[in-house]
Amino acid sequence: MKGVKPSQAQTCDRCFGIGYDASGYACTCTAPASVARVGRRIPKHPQPPRPERWRDYLKDLARAMLLVIAAMFISAVTVALMAR
C-alpha cells in the first residue's frame, strides 16, 4: 500500500492495511499523501519582449495598415467610377 508503512499496515485494527477505516475516512496510521503541483508557474519578474520581437510586431502592424489603406483607396476609386 502506498503511503502506509508495512509495520503499521499489518498491525492496524481500523483499516487492515488498506488506508481507510470503515466510515471511508483516511486512517490515522497512513502517512499524508504527496500532491503534485497543478498549473504553470508565473515568473515573479517577467522579462520585457526582446527588441527584435517588437520590431517584427511593428512591421506586421505597418503591413496590415498599408493593406487597409489600399483597400480603402480601391473602394473610393470604385465609388468614384460608379458615380460617373
VMD Tcl script that builds the backbone (N, CA, C; Angstrom):
set m [mol new atoms 252]
animate dup $m
set s [atomselect $m all]
$s set {name element resname resid chain x y z} {
  {N N MET 1 A 0.852 -1.178 0.000}
  {CA C MET 1 A 0.000 0.000 0.000}
  {C C MET 1 A 0.885 1.225 0.000}
  {N N LYS 2 A 0.599 2.152 -0.846}
  {CA C LYS 2 A 1.386 3.366 -0.943}
  {C C LYS 2 A 1.042 4.310 0.207}
  {N N GLY 3 A 2.059 4.827 0.884}
  {CA C GLY 3 A 1.833 5.766 1.966}
  {C C GLY 3 A 1.660 5.106 3.323}
  {N N VAL 4 A 1.571 3.786 3.363}
  {CA C VAL 4 A 1.407 3.083 4.624}
  {C C VAL 4 A 2.684 2.308 4.900}
  {N N LYS 5 A 3.224 2.473 6.073}
  {CA C LYS 5 A 4.411 1.719 6.442}
  {C C LYS 5 A 4.014 0.265 6.664}
  {N N PRO 6 A 4.843 -0.695 6.198}
  {CA C PRO 6 A 4.458 -2.103 6.320}
  {C C PRO 6 A 4.203 -2.543 7.757}
  {N N SER 7 A 4.972 -2.028 8.694}
  {CA C SER 7 A 4.770 -2.447 10.075}
  {C C SER 7 A 3.436 -1.950 10.618}
  {N N GLN 8 A 3.021 -0.750 10.207}
  {CA C GLN 8 A 1.752 -0.218 10.678}
  {C C GLN 8 A 0.580 -0.877 9.965}
  {N N ALA 9 A 0.725 -1.172 8.676}
  {CA C ALA 9 A -0.379 -1.745 7.918}
  {C C ALA 9 A -0.742 -3.132 8.421}
  {N N GLN 10 A 0.227 -3.874 8.870}
  {CA C GLN 10 A -0.054 -5.219 9.343}
  {C C GLN 10 A -0.694 -5.209 10.722}
  {N N THR 11 A -0.423 -4.178 11.517}
  {CA C THR 11 A -0.924 -4.172 12.886}
  {C C THR 11 A -2.121 -3.262 13.089}
  {N N CYS 12 A -2.574 -2.521 12.075}
  {CA C CYS 12 A -3.675 -1.572 12.257}
  {C C CYS 12 A -5.001 -2.330 12.342}
  {N N ASP 13 A -5.752 -2.076 13.421}
  {CA C ASP 13 A -7.040 -2.745 13.616}
  {C C ASP 13 A -8.179 -2.030 12.901}
  {N N ARG 14 A -7.997 -0.760 12.563}
  {CA C ARG 14 A -9.083 0.023 11.974}
  {C C ARG 14 A -9.184 -0.137 10.457}
  {N N CYS 15 A -8.028 -0.159 9.752}
  {CA C CYS 15 A -8.105 -0.179 8.283}
  {C C CYS 15 A -7.610 -1.490 7.671}
  {N N PHE 16 A -6.966 -2.337 8.449}
  {CA C PHE 16 A -6.443 -3.624 7.981}
  {C C PHE 16 A -5.518 -3.469 6.777}
  {N N GLY 17 A -4.768 -2.354 6.737}
  {CA C GLY 17 A -3.759 -2.160 5.703}
  {C C GLY 17 A -4.233 -1.491 4.433}
  {N N ILE 18 A -5.519 -1.139 4.330}
  {CA C ILE 18 A -5.976 -0.508 3.090}
  {C C ILE 18 A -5.882 1.013 3.149}
  {N N GLY 19 A -5.727 1.600 4.351}
  {CA C GLY 19 A -5.557 3.036 4.479}
  {C C GLY 19 A -6.815 3.800 4.807}
  {N N TYR 20 A -7.990 3.145 4.750}
  {CA C TYR 20 A -9.267 3.796 5.057}
  {C C TYR 20 A -9.987 2.979 6.115}
  {N N ASP 21 A -10.652 3.679 7.022}
  {CA C ASP 21 A -11.403 2.953 8.041}
  {C C ASP 21 A -12.790 2.608 7.507}
  {N N ALA 22 A -13.640 2.035 8.351}
  {CA C ALA 22 A -14.951 1.559 7.911}
  {C C ALA 22 A -15.857 2.691 7.444}
  {N N SER 23 A -15.665 3.906 7.956}
  {CA C SER 23 A -16.528 5.013 7.552}
  {C C SER 23 A -16.083 5.674 6.251}
  {N N GLY 24 A -14.919 5.283 5.722}
  {CA C GLY 24 A -14.451 5.826 4.456}
  {C C GLY 24 A -13.422 6.918 4.589}
  {N N TYR 25 A -13.132 7.336 5.812}
  {CA C TYR 25 A -12.129 8.367 6.033}
  {C C TYR 25 A -10.742 7.748 6.088}
  {N N ALA 26 A -9.722 8.574 5.821}
  {CA C ALA 26 A -8.347 8.093 5.877}
  {C C ALA 26 A -8.005 7.679 7.301}
  {N N CYS 27 A -7.340 6.568 7.404}
  {CA C CYS 27 A -6.965 6.045 8.717}
  {C C CYS 27 A -5.796 6.851 9.279}
  {N N THR 28 A -5.685 6.881 10.591}
  {CA C THR 28 A -4.612 7.642 11.230}
  {C C THR 28 A -3.263 6.964 11.098}
  {N N CYS 29 A -3.230 5.725 10.652}
  {CA C CYS 29 A -1.940 5.045 10.514}
  {C C CYS 29 A -1.238 5.386 9.207}
  {N N THR 30 A -1.913 6.018 8.284}
  {CA C THR 30 A -1.319 6.330 6.983}
  {C C THR 30 A -0.577 7.657 7.040}
  {N N ALA 31 A 0.445 7.739 6.238}
  {CA C ALA 31 A 1.191 8.992 6.106}
  {C C ALA 31 A 0.430 9.914 5.157}
  {N N PRO 32 A 0.542 11.222 5.316}
  {CA C PRO 32 A -0.154 12.125 4.388}
  {C C PRO 32 A 0.354 11.945 2.960}
  {N N ALA 33 A -0.560 12.020 2.018}
  {CA C ALA 33 A -0.210 11.822 0.608}
  {C C ALA 33 A 0.499 13.055 0.062}
  {N N SER 34 A 1.425 12.815 -0.853}
  {CA C SER 34 A 2.080 13.938 -1.524}
  {C C SER 34 A 1.275 14.278 -2.774}
  {N N VAL 35 A 1.059 15.555 -2.994}
  {CA C VAL 35 A 0.215 16.016 -4.093}
  {C C VAL 35 A 1.082 16.781 -5.079}
  {N N ALA 36 A 0.867 16.523 -6.361}
  {CA C ALA 36 A 1.634 17.206 -7.405}
  {C C ALA 36 A 1.121 18.630 -7.576}
  {N N ARG 37 A 2.008 19.529 -7.968}
  {CA C ARG 37 A 1.610 20.907 -8.252}
  {C C ARG 37 A 0.843 20.952 -9.561}
  {N N VAL 38 A -0.174 21.783 -9.590}
  {CA C VAL 38 A -1.012 21.910 -10.774}
  {C C VAL 38 A -0.892 23.334 -11.288}
  {N N GLY 39 A -0.860 23.482 -12.590}
  {CA C GLY 39 A -0.788 24.807 -13.193}
  {C C GLY 39 A 0.630 25.185 -13.541}
  {N N ARG 40 A 0.753 26.244 -14.293}
  {CA C ARG 40 A 2.082 26.679 -14.705}
  {C C ARG 40 A 2.561 27.793 -13.796}
  {N N ARG 41 A 3.843 27.894 -13.681}
  {CA C ARG 41 A 4.415 28.931 -12.839}
  {C C ARG 41 A 4.473 30.252 -13.593}
  {N N ILE 42 A 4.158 31.308 -12.896}
  {CA C ILE 42 A 4.266 32.642 -13.458}
  {C C ILE 42 A 5.488 33.281 -12.824}
  {N N PRO 43 A 6.442 33.716 -13.617}
  {CA C PRO 43 A 7.649 34.297 -13.024}
  {C C PRO 43 A 7.332 35.567 -12.237}
  {N N LYS 44 A 8.087 35.792 -11.158}
  {CA C LYS 44 A 7.851 36.969 -10.327}
  {C C LYS 44 A 8.243 38.252 -11.051}
  {N N HIS 45 A 9.292 38.182 -11.861}
  {CA C HIS 45 A 9.778 39.354 -12.583}
  {C C HIS 45 A 9.853 39.013 -14.071}
  {N N PRO 46 A 8.718 39.138 -14.802}
  {CA C PRO 46 A 8.748 38.790 -16.226}
  {C C PRO 46 A 9.636 39.746 -17.011}
  {N N GLN 47 A 10.309 39.203 -17.981}
  {CA C GLN 47 A 11.196 39.993 -18.819}
  {C C GLN 47 A 10.401 40.650 -19.946}
  {N N PRO 48 A 10.724 41.889 -20.318}
  {CA C PRO 48 A 10.032 42.520 -21.450}
  {C C PRO 48 A 10.435 41.822 -22.750}
  {N N PRO 49 A 9.608 41.933 -23.772}
  {CA C PRO 49 A 9.957 41.283 -25.034}
  {C C PRO 49 A 11.265 41.851 -25.600}
  {N N ARG 50 A 11.977 40.981 -26.256}
  {CA C ARG 50 A 13.247 41.409 -26.845}
  {C C ARG 50 A 13.002 42.433 -27.940}
  {N N PRO 51 A 13.964 43.328 -28.201}
  {CA C PRO 51 A 13.754 44.368 -29.222}
  {C C PRO 51 A 13.446 43.801 -30.602}
  {N N GLU 52 A 14.052 42.682 -30.950}
  {CA C GLU 52 A 13.793 42.105 -32.277}
  {C C GLU 52 A 12.338 41.693 -32.409}
  {N N ARG 53 A 11.744 41.216 -31.326}
  {CA C ARG 53 A 10.369 40.741 -31.377}
  {C C ARG 53 A 9.399 41.906 -31.587}
  {N N TRP 54 A 9.572 43.016 -30.855}
  {CA C TRP 54 A 8.625 44.108 -31.046}
  {C C TRP 54 A 8.828 44.784 -32.384}
  {N N ARG 55 A 10.040 44.725 -32.933}
  {CA C ARG 55 A 10.231 45.262 -34.289}
  {C C ARG 55 A 9.468 44.433 -35.300}
  {N N ASP 56 A 9.466 43.117 -35.115}
  {CA C ASP 56 A 8.693 42.263 -36.014}
  {C C ASP 56 A 7.203 42.566 -35.903}
  {N N TYR 57 A 6.720 42.773 -34.661}
  {CA C TYR 57 A 5.314 43.110 -34.475}
  {C C TYR 57 A 4.979 44.442 -35.139}
  {N N LEU 58 A 5.891 45.397 -35.047}
  {CA C LEU 58 A 5.662 46.700 -35.651}
  {C C LEU 58 A 5.630 46.598 -37.180}
  {N N LYS 59 A 6.496 45.772 -37.749}
  {CA C LYS 59 A 6.474 45.559 -39.197}
  {C C LYS 59 A 5.158 44.934 -39.638}
  {N N ASP 60 A 4.669 43.941 -38.878}
  {CA C ASP 60 A 3.392 43.316 -39.221}
  {C C ASP 60 A 2.242 44.316 -39.121}
  {N N LEU 61 A 2.290 45.169 -38.109}
  {CA C LEU 61 A 1.255 46.187 -37.962}
  {C C LEU 61 A 1.286 47.168 -39.132}
  {N N ALA 62 A 2.465 47.596 -39.548}
  {CA C ALA 62 A 2.593 48.527 -40.672}
  {C C ALA 62 A 2.083 47.884 -41.959}
  {N N ARG 63 A 2.392 46.617 -42.153}
  {CA C ARG 63 A 1.934 45.910 -43.351}
  {C C ARG 63 A 0.409 45.823 -43.363}
  {N N ALA 64 A -0.187 45.522 -42.215}
  {CA C ALA 64 A -1.647 45.425 -42.131}
  {C C ALA 64 A -2.292 46.795 -42.380}
  {N N MET 65 A -1.692 47.846 -41.855}
  {CA C MET 65 A -2.240 49.184 -42.074}
  {C C MET 65 A -2.163 49.569 -43.546}
  {N N LEU 66 A -1.082 49.217 -44.216}
  {CA C LEU 66 A -0.976 49.508 -45.655}
  {C C LEU 66 A -2.036 48.754 -46.451}
  {N N LEU 67 A -2.315 47.516 -46.067}
  {CA C LEU 67 A -3.367 46.763 -46.758}
  {C C LEU 67 A -4.732 47.413 -46.554}
  {N N VAL 68 A -5.003 47.894 -45.369}
  {CA C VAL 68 A -6.288 48.553 -45.097}
  {C C VAL 68 A -6.392 49.851 -45.891}
  {N N ILE 69 A -5.330 50.631 -45.947}
  {CA C ILE 69 A -5.338 51.882 -46.712}
  {C C ILE 69 A -5.523 51.597 -48.199}
  {N N ALA 70 A -4.863 50.533 -48.706}
  {CA C ALA 70 A -5.025 50.168 -50.118}
  {C C ALA 70 A -6.468 49.754 -50.399}
  {N N ALA 71 A -7.080 48.988 -49.496}
  {CA C ALA 71 A -8.472 48.575 -49.692}
  {C C ALA 71 A -9.401 49.782 -49.670}
  {N N MET 72 A -9.138 50.755 -48.803}
  {CA C MET 72 A -9.960 51.962 -48.760}
  {C C MET 72 A -9.800 52.772 -50.041}
  {N N PHE 73 A -8.579 52.848 -50.565}
  {CA C PHE 73 A -8.338 53.586 -51.809}
  {C C PHE 73 A -9.059 52.920 -52.979}
  {N N ILE 74 A -8.993 51.595 -53.045}
  {CA C ILE 74 A -9.665 50.873 -54.138}
  {C C ILE 74 A -11.171 51.063 -54.049}
  {N N SER 75 A -11.727 51.023 -52.838}
  {CA C SER 75 A -13.165 51.218 -52.707}
  {C C SER 75 A -13.561 52.659 -53.052}
  {N N ALA 76 A -12.717 53.638 -52.753}
  {CA C ALA 76 A -13.002 55.031 -53.116}
  {C C ALA 76 A -12.971 55.200 -54.626}
  {N N VAL 77 A -12.019 54.575 -55.285}
  {CA C VAL 77 A -11.941 54.654 -56.756}
  {C C VAL 77 A -13.162 53.988 -57.371}
  {N N THR 78 A -13.593 52.865 -56.816}
  {CA C THR 78 A -14.769 52.156 -57.334}
  {C C THR 78 A -16.015 53.017 -57.198}
  {N N VAL 79 A -16.186 53.673 -56.085}
  {CA C VAL 79 A -17.350 54.539 -55.888}
  {C C VAL 79 A -17.295 55.724 -56.839}
  {N N ALA 80 A -16.112 56.272 -57.049}
  {CA C ALA 80 A -15.982 57.418 -57.944}
  {C C ALA 80 A -16.294 57.021 -59.373}
  {N N LEU 81 A -15.879 55.830 -59.799}
  {CA C LEU 81 A -16.164 55.383 -61.163}
  {C C LEU 81 A -17.645 55.054 -61.352}
  {N N MET 82 A -18.285 54.576 -60.309}
  {CA C MET 82 A -19.707 54.247 -60.423}
  {C C MET 82 A -20.559 55.513 -60.465}
  {N N ALA 83 A -20.055 56.607 -59.902}
  {CA C ALA 83 A -20.813 57.856 -59.864}
  {C C ALA 83 A -20.853 58.535 -61.239}
  {N N ARG 84 A -19.932 58.231 -62.083}
  {CA C ARG 84 A -19.895 58.871 -63.394}
  {C C ARG 84 A -21.012 58.492 -64.286}
}
mol reanalyze $m
mol bondsrecalc $m
mol representation Tube
mol addrep $m
